[in-house]
Amino acid sequence: MSKQIGDVILDVNNISLSFGGVKALSDISFNVREHEIRAIIGPNGAGKSSMLNCINGVYTPQQGQITFRGQTFSHMDSHQVATMGIARTFQNLALFKGMSVLDNIMTGRNLRMKSNIFMQALRIGPAEQEEMMHREKVERIIDFLEIQAFRKTPVGQLPYGLQKRVDLGRALAMEPQVLLLDEPMAGMNVEEKQDMCRFILDVNDEFGCTIVLIEHDMGVVMDISDRVVVLDYGKKIGDGTPEEVRNNEEVISAYLGTSH
């Protein structure tokens, strides 16, 4: 089954980012094509999260531009990014631990709610129909992620691997065109990693999302990505198919720590 990878929809041009005198990113450029799974990898401290934070408007780069579907920004703000159809998950889970799985995933629908807050609170008129529609969407995501048995369970009581799945569900509920995944496999055991890989491939396939994921686990990424960009100390040292990157001398030495 070959998937159709489309044109470039996200283009990162010459991004540089510093904190004080420390350069987190130096002149980084890469692009993302529609429907692909694009990975950003690199050892810890390579600048991967900083790159993601520039794309979704948390950080403002000192230099460079980001173009999304033909619109160019030197700075994106987080709400604008979300309304344009870019959603993300977080390395440190941003879930409401005391709320149920269902309610956590519903928070991802807030962006799509049209009726005002009073109508929602009183559940009158269009608000009630709207909520039913949102619930149906959320139930579909819960089925898709195979967490039906935990719909009413407070998220804080779930094992870590399932909490990561709920976080993915919350992002999916925003119906994003592009999904940014921040170390989706971090802290997982082998079985949980395999499950998460399967869900990422299925999200890409069934929901048609373009996926940008950052990971430092090179093995996992090579199996599921269409193209990989490699960062090390804030510089780009490799970019291409998993095969090309795997055979890149600079990448091998960054990961294996051989002397340059």
C-alpha positions in Angstrom: 0.0 0.0 0.0 1.7 3.1 -1.2 0.5 6.4 0.3 0.2 9.6 -1.7 2.6 12.2 -0.4 1.7 15.7 -1.6 3.3 19.1 -2.0 5.3 21.0 0.6 2.8 22.5 3.2 5.2 23.5 5.9 8.5 25.2 5.1 11.0 26.2 7.7 13.6 28.7 6.4 16.9 29.6 8.1 15.6 29.5 11.7 18.0 30.7 14.4 17.1 30.9 18.1 19.2 32.0 21.0 18.6 32.2 24.8 20.9 34.8 26.2 24.2 34.0 24.5 23.4 30.3 23.9 22.4 29.3 20.4 19.7 26.7 20.6 19.2 26.6 16.8 21.6 27.8 14.0 20.2 28.5 10.6 17.8 25.4 10.3 15.9 24.8 7.1 13.7 21.8 6.2 10.2 21.2 4.8 7.3 18.9 5.4 5.1 17.5 2.7 1.4 16.8 2.9 0.5 13.3 4.4 4.1 12.4 5.2 5.5 11.4 8.6 8.5 13.7 9.1 10.8 13.0 12.0 13.2 15.4 13.7 15.8 13.4 15.6 19.0 14.1 17.5 20.6 13.4 20.9 19.2 15.1 24.0 19.9 18.8 23.9 20.1 18.9 20.1 17.4 21.6 19.8 14.5 19.4 18.7 11.9 20.7 21.2 13.1 24.3 20.5 12.4 23.7 16.8 8.9 22.4 17.6 8.2 25.4 19.8 9.2 27.7 17.0 6.7 26.0 14.7 3.8 26.2 17.1 4.4 29.7 18.3 5.8 29.2 21.8 9.2 30.6 20.9 9.9 33.5 18.5 13.1 32.9 16.5 15.5 35.7 16.1 16.0 34.9 12.4 14.2 33.0 9.7 10.6 32.4 8.6 8.1 29.6 8.6 5.7 29.2 5.7 2.5 27.2 6.2 0.2 26.6 3.2 1.6 29.7 1.4 1.4 32.1 4.4 4.7 33.2 5.7 5.3 34.1 9.4 8.4 35.4 11.2 6.4 34.6 14.4 3.4 32.4 14.9 1.3 32.8 18.0 -0.1 29.6 19.6 -3.8 30.3 19.1 -3.3 31.3 15.5 -1.3 28.1 14.9 -4.1 26.0 16.4 -6.8 27.7 14.3 -4.7 27.1 11.2 -4.9 23.4 11.9 -1.6 22.6 13.7 -2.0 20.6 16.9 0.6 19.2 19.3 1.3 16.8 22.1 3.6 17.5 24.9 6.6 15.6 26.3 5.4 16.5 29.9 1.8 15.5 29.6 -0.5 18.5 29.6 -3.5 16.5 30.8 -6.1 17.3 33.5 -5.3 14.4 35.9 -8.5 14.6 37.9 -10.7 14.6 34.8 -11.9 11.6 32.9 -10.4 10.4 29.6 -13.6 11.5 27.8 -13.5 15.0 29.3 -9.8 15.4 28.6 -10.3 14.6 24.9 -13.3 16.9 24.8 -11.0 19.8 25.8 -9.4 19.4 22.3 -12.8 20.3 20.8 -12.9 23.8 22.5 -11.5 25.3 19.3 -14.4 23.9 17.3 -17.2 25.1 19.6 -19.3 27.7 17.9 -22.1 28.4 20.6 -21.3 30.9 23.3 -20.4 29.8 26.9 -23.8 30.6 28.4 -25.6 28.5 25.8 -23.1 25.7 26.5 -23.6 26.0 30.3 -27.4 25.9 30.0 -27.3 23.4 27.1 -29.9 25.2 25.2 -30.8 25.3 21.5 -27.9 24.8 19.1 -25.4 24.2 22.0 -27.0 20.9 22.9 -26.9 19.6 19.3 -23.4 20.9 19.0 -22.2 19.1 22.1 -23.7 15.8 20.8 -21.9 16.2 17.6 -18.6 16.9 19.4 -19.2 13.9 21.7 -19.6 11.6 18.6 -16.3 12.8 17.2 -14.6 12.2 20.6 -16.2 8.7 20.9 -14.8 7.9 17.5 -11.3 8.9 18.7 -11.7 6.9 21.9 -12.6 3.8 19.8 -9.8 4.4 17.4 -7.2 4.6 20.2 -8.7 1.5 21.9 -9.3 3.2 25.2 -13.1 2.5 25.4 -12.7 0.7 28.7 -11.2 3.8 30.4 -13.7 6.5 29.1 -14.8 7.5 32.6 -11.5 6.8 34.4 -9.6 9.9 35.8 -6.5 10.2 33.6 -4.2 10.3 36.6 -5.1 6.7 37.4 -4.0 5.3 34.0 -0.6 3.8 33.3 1.8 6.2 31.5 1.5 4.6 28.1 -2.3 5.1 28.1 -1.9 8.7 29.3 0.3 9.4 26.3 -2.5 7.9 24.2 -5.1 10.2 25.8 -2.8 13.2 25.0 -2.7 12.0 21.3 -6.5 11.8 21.4 -6.8 15.4 22.8 -4.7 16.6 19.9 -6.7 14.6 17.3 -9.9 16.1 18.7 -8.8 19.4 17.2 -9.0 17.8 13.8 -5.5 19.0 12.8 -4.0 19.0 9.4 -0.6 18.8 10.9 0.1 17.0 14.1 3.3 17.8 16.1 4.3 15.0 18.4 6.9 15.8 21.1 8.7 12.6 22.0 5.6 10.4 21.8 7.6 7.3 22.9 9.6 8.9 25.8 9.4 6.8 29.0 7.6 3.9 27.4 8.4 0.2 27.5 8.8 -1.8 24.3 5.2 -2.9 24.1 3.9 0.6 24.6 6.3 1.9 21.9 5.0 -0.7 19.4 1.4 0.4 20.2 2.3 4.0 19.8 4.0 3.4 16.4 0.9 1.6 15.2 -1.3 4.5 16.3 0.9 7.1 14.6 0.8 5.1 11.3 -2.9 4.7 11.6 -3.5 8.4 12.4 -1.4 9.3 9.3 -3.4 6.8 7.2 -7.0 7.1 8.5 -7.2 10.7 9.6 -5.0 11.9 6.8 -2.9 14.0 9.2 0.6 15.1 8.3 2.9 14.2 11.2 6.0 15.9 12.5 7.5 14.0 15.3 10.6 14.5 17.4 12.3 11.6 19.1 15.7 10.7 20.3 15.0 7.0 19.9 16.5 6.5 16.4 15.3 2.9 15.9 11.7 3.7 16.3 11.8 6.7 14.0 13.5 4.9 11.2 10.7 2.3 11.0 7.8 4.7 10.7 9.1 7.9 9.0 9.1 8.9 5.4 11.9 11.5 5.8 14.1 12.4 8.7 16.0 15.6 9.7 18.8 15.2 12.2 19.9 18.0 14.6 23.0 18.1 16.8 23.9 21.0 19.0 21.4 23.2 17.2 22.7 22.5 13.7 21.3 20.4 11.0 23.6 17.5 10.2 21.4 15.3 8.1 18.2 15.3 6.1 16.7 12.6 3.9 15.1 9.2 3.8 15.7 6.9 6.8 18.2 4.9 4.7 20.2 8.0 3.7 20.3 9.3 7.3 21.3 5.9 8.7 24.3 5.8 6.4 25.3 9.5 7.0 28.8 9.5 8.7 28.0 12.7 10.6 24.8 11.3 12.0 26.5 8.1 13.0 29.3 9.9 14.9 26.7 12.2 16.7 24.8 9.2 17.9 27.8 7.0 18.7 29.9 9.8 20.0 33.0 9.0 17.8 35.6 11.7 17.6 35.2 14.1 14.7 
